[in-house]
Amino acid sequence: MIQFSEHSFKKLLIALAIYLTSLFAANTLGLKIMPFILDSHLSVAVFSFPIVFLMTDVIGEVYGKRVAKFFVLAGFISTALFIAFSFLSLAMPWSVDGEWARQGYNQIFGISIRIAVASLTAFLIAEYQDVFSFFFFREKFGKRFFWLRSILSNIWSQFLDSTIFMVIAFAGVYSTHTLISIIITWWLYKVAMGALYTPLSYVGIYLLRERNEEKT
């Protein structure tokens, strides 16, 4: 069993809070899309979702694969509970005094079963693959070139996440050509943002390793 000093444990809890907050922000705020280059559209989740994958890389780098996999499990359970609570909330009757918010509330939180399944499946597979591929590249390169190992693992895992989610959620809704276009565009955006956030990963590694007495 991995042992942590009190100081390291507190920092790990803060890291978990950042991880889960970024995940919830992507899953809720990500409903908003903004205009982008070449008449394309971009979800605002592009700002928060890459942090989810980068965080598991940072945690894995400092604390090891077991702790990184625990973060993924925590994210999956939290997302599943959030979806369950969303469905429960939607099923409850509305008070007359709250009717003013009904339409907007139902539109925002009334995700379908299909999209919920797509979100959970994509997250679980892609995040575990991110951990596995990150440590695969760590075996190849050693502890050098964190930025390269992180980017390579994210290229693969973000592709899986985009493909699995879009196929489960929208196959048959959009044409195959449109679906492929959306997958590729969304994948490239997330990878690009992840690369831009890489300097923050080094900050995270430094802060987590600072005064870290445990060698894991």
Order of alpha helices (4+ residues) and beta strands (2+ residues): alpha-beta-beta-alpha-alpha-alpha-alpha-alpha-alpha-alpha
